Amino acid sequence: MDFAAPLVLENARVRLRPLDATDFEALKAVAFEPALWDFTLVRADDPVGLAAWLRDALAERAAGQRYPFAIIDLASGQLAGSTSYYAVSADEQRLSIGYTFVGTAFQRTGLNRAAKHLLLTYAFEQLNCERVELETDARNAKSREAMRRMGAIEEGTLRSHRWTQQHHRRDTVIFSLIRPEWPALRNSVFQEFEARG
């Protein structure tokens, strides 16, 4: 994956474009909801935390470690959150999708699923991935259910896996999708985006 390339993905519902330092003000409109950060490794629910989060995201892209996107809701034209590719391994033909947050006003609207459709399509059909991984805090039932609804398989739990900024030692639940599963998921779970995109 070329981390320097300006990758833009779009369907009828959402546009994913590279996150930029100029997105700070728009991110403030959706990021300052404390509940968004209850189960994350870091908090970005105030100007200092958000500035650090954005700085780290852009530095990780420059280092070839993470490709952060801005999630643009096409219905309103607003920036609705962010998501990323990370842990990209061309040799192993796998990557992870994560660092995702979507503002409360855009949750349960199909926007996140539309974004995942774009990310999975590009991963399997352009990057030729064999495996895509997702992970979440074991306490985050909402995230786990969303991953199941999109067809991801829960593989297990890494116990006492990581420290969060909230000084909690989290258990991390791992989900995955693999290439043989993708055509059926594309034509069922993500069918509406295929038809319109």
ABEGO torsion letter per residue (X at the ends): XBAABBBBBBBAABBBBBBBAAAAAAAAAAAABAAAAAABABBAABAAAAAAAAAAAAAAAAAGABBBBBBBBAAAGBBAEBBBBBGBBAAAGBBBBBGBBBBAAABGAGAAAAAAAAAAAAAAAAAGBABBBBBBBAABAAAAAAAAAAGBBBAEBBBGABBBAAGBBBBBBBBBBBAAAAAAAAAAAAAAAAAAX
